[in-house]
Structures are given as C-alpha cells and as structure tokens.
Amino acid sequence: MDYIKGFFTNYVLICAFIGWFGAQFIKCVAYIAKNRSFSFSVVMSSGGMPSSHSATVCAMVVATAKLYGTKSIGFALAFVLAFIVMYDAAGVRRAAGEQAKVLNHIADDLSKGDTRYLEKHLKELIGHTPLQVLVGATFGIVIPLLVPVF
C-alpha cells in the first residue's frame, strides 16, 4: 500500500502531471475559442501551443531541484531528460511534421488525377516551434514554484 500512496503523493510526479494537464487544458481552451466547438482529440494530441512535453519535463526538473537541490543525481537526470525531450520536440518531431505536410500536398495533387497512392493524411502537427517549446518550458517551471511541497 505504501507504493500506491507514494505514487499519488510524489511531489515531482504531481508537478509534472499538473504541467502536462495544464498545457493540454490551455490547448483545449484555445481550440474551443477558435473553433467554437470541442474536440477530444485535442486533449491527447501532440504539437501546438504550449508544448505539454516541455511543460511536463520542466515541471519535473524544477520540482526535483526544489526537493533535492541542483547538485543531486535526480536533478541531473531530470535536466538531461528535459533537454532531450525539448530538443526532440522542436527538432526531430517538427521536421517529421514538415515532411508529412509535403507528403500530404503530393497526395492531394495526385488524388486529383486517377492515381491515388495515399488514402490517409499523415499527422502534420507532431512537433513544436521553438516558441511553443519556450512557452511550455516557462509554464512547467512556474508550476513547482506555485505548488507547495507537502
């Protein structure tokens, strides 16, 4: 039972979850304001403003620093993981999204003729702009500063 209680009272996990949930909530509110409708797919989607990946890992880093200090192994691991996640979100996944956009245009052009080689559109919004990563990171950093250690 202590494992379960520990999981649900883990300060670092709680801050990381609040960072993810908060960023996804902001995306949903922005979507509703723009489209005047709700889409459940936005709740679980990647990409967009702010980066929930960045918010999650930055909340984890700051919460770890708050609990264990910046000299701890936990902080070092969290920091390196956050760097990798944010680099991937703004770099590799964004490039994959740009390639999907080009492929979708090619498929659209070809589908206007007799040849259809791609029936399904590829997901284009899988990465983040550097601004989206920065805003997500800032949001994630603020969470542990507001959530008290218990």
C-alpha positions as CSV (number, residue, x, y, z in Angstrom):
1,M,0.0,0.0,0.0
2,D,2.9,2.4,0.6
3,Y,3.8,2.1,-3.0
4,I,0.4,3.3,-4.1
5,K,0.3,6.1,-1.6
6,G,3.9,7.1,-2.5
7,F,2.9,7.3,-6.2
8,F,-0.1,9.5,-5.6
9,T,1.8,11.8,-3.1
10,N,5.0,12.1,-5.1
11,Y,5.7,15.8,-5.4
12,V,7.7,15.5,-8.6
13,L,5.1,13.4,-10.3
14,I,2.3,15.7,-9.2
15,C,4.1,18.8,-10.5
16,A,4.9,17.0,-13.8
17,F,1.3,15.9,-14.2
18,I,0.0,19.4,-13.5
19,G,2.4,20.8,-16.1
20,W,1.1,18.3,-18.7
21,F,-2.5,18.7,-17.8
22,G,-2.3,22.5,-17.6
23,A,-0.7,22.8,-21.0
24,Q,-3.3,20.4,-22.6
25,F,-6.1,22.4,-20.9
26,I,-4.7,25.6,-22.4
27,K,-4.7,24.0,-25.8
28,C,-8.3,22.9,-25.4
29,V,-9.5,26.3,-24.3
30,A,-7.6,27.9,-27.3
31,Y,-9.2,25.3,-29.7
32,I,-12.7,26.0,-28.3
33,A,-12.2,29.8,-28.5
34,K,-11.0,29.5,-32.1
35,N,-13.4,26.8,-33.5
36,R,-16.4,27.3,-31.2
37,S,-16.5,23.5,-30.6
38,F,-14.8,20.8,-28.5
39,S,-12.6,18.1,-30.0
40,F,-11.5,15.3,-27.7
41,S,-8.6,14.6,-30.0
42,V,-7.1,17.9,-28.9
43,V,-6.9,16.7,-25.3
44,M,-4.4,13.9,-26.2
45,S,-2.7,15.5,-29.2
46,S,0.9,16.4,-29.6
47,G,2.1,19.7,-31.0
48,G,0.6,23.1,-30.6
49,M,0.9,26.0,-28.1
50,P,2.1,25.5,-25.4
51,S,4.3,22.4,-25.6
52,S,2.9,20.0,-23.0
53,H,6.2,17.9,-23.4
54,S,8.2,20.9,-22.3
55,A,5.8,21.9,-19.5
56,T,6.0,18.3,-18.1
57,V,9.7,17.9,-18.1
58,C,10.4,21.4,-16.9
59,A,8.0,21.0,-14.0
60,M,9.8,17.8,-13.2
61,V,13.2,19.5,-13.3
62,V,12.2,22.4,-11.0
63,A,10.3,20.1,-8.6
64,T,13.4,17.9,-8.4
65,A,15.6,20.9,-7.8
66,K,13.3,22.2,-5.1
67,L,13.3,18.8,-3.2
68,Y,16.8,17.6,-3.7
69,G,18.9,20.5,-4.9
70,T,20.7,21.1,-8.1
71,K,23.7,19.0,-7.0
72,S,21.6,15.8,-6.8
73,I,21.7,12.9,-9.3
74,G,18.0,13.2,-9.6
75,F,18.2,16.8,-10.8
76,A,21.0,15.9,-13.3
77,L,18.9,13.1,-14.7
78,A,15.7,15.2,-14.9
79,F,17.7,18.1,-16.5
80,V,19.3,15.9,-19.2
81,L,15.9,14.2,-19.9
82,A,14.2,17.6,-20.3
83,F,16.9,18.8,-22.7
84,I,16.5,15.7,-24.9
85,V,12.7,15.9,-24.9
86,M,12.6,19.6,-25.7
87,Y,15.3,19.2,-28.4
88,D,13.3,16.3,-29.9
89,A,10.0,18.3,-29.8
90,A,11.5,21.3,-31.6
91,G,13.8,19.4,-33.9
92,V,13.2,15.9,-34.9
93,R,9.4,15.8,-34.5
94,R,8.9,19.2,-36.1
95,A,10.9,18.0,-39.1
96,A,8.8,14.9,-39.3
97,G,5.7,17.1,-39.3
98,E,7.0,19.3,-42.1
99,Q,7.7,16.2,-44.2
100,A,4.2,14.9,-43.5
101,K,2.9,18.3,-44.8
102,V,4.8,18.0,-48.0
103,L,3.7,14.4,-48.5
104,N,0.0,15.4,-47.9
105,H,0.3,18.0,-50.6
106,I,1.8,15.5,-53.0
107,A,-1.0,13.0,-52.2
108,D,-3.6,15.7,-52.7
109,D,-2.2,16.7,-56.0
110,L,-2.1,13.0,-57.2
111,S,-5.5,12.3,-55.9
112,K,-7.0,14.9,-58.2
113,G,-6.0,12.6,-61.1
114,D,-6.6,8.9,-61.5
115,T,-3.6,7.9,-59.3
116,R,-4.2,7.5,-55.6
117,Y,-1.3,6.1,-53.7
118,L,-2.0,7.6,-50.3
119,E,-5.5,7.3,-48.9
120,K,-4.8,8.7,-45.4
121,H,-3.4,12.1,-44.5
122,L,-0.4,12.0,-42.3
123,K,-0.4,13.9,-39.0
124,E,1.4,17.1,-39.5
125,L,1.3,18.6,-36.1
126,I,3.6,16.4,-34.2
127,G,6.4,18.8,-33.2
128,H,6.7,22.3,-31.9
129,T,8.2,25.6,-32.9
130,P,10.9,27.0,-30.6
131,L,8.4,29.5,-29.2
132,Q,5.9,26.7,-28.3
133,V,8.7,24.8,-26.5
134,L,9.8,28.0,-24.7
135,V,6.2,28.8,-23.6
136,G,5.7,25.2,-22.5
137,A,9.0,25.2,-20.6
138,T,8.1,28.5,-18.8
139,F,4.7,27.1,-17.9
140,G,6.4,24.0,-16.5
141,I,8.9,26.0,-14.5
142,V,6.2,28.0,-12.8
143,I,4.2,25.0,-11.6
144,P,6.6,23.8,-8.9
145,L,7.1,27.4,-7.8
146,L,3.4,27.7,-7.1
147,V,2.7,24.2,-5.8
148,P,3.9,23.8,-2.2
149,V,6.0,20.8,-1.0
150,F,3.9,18.6,1.3
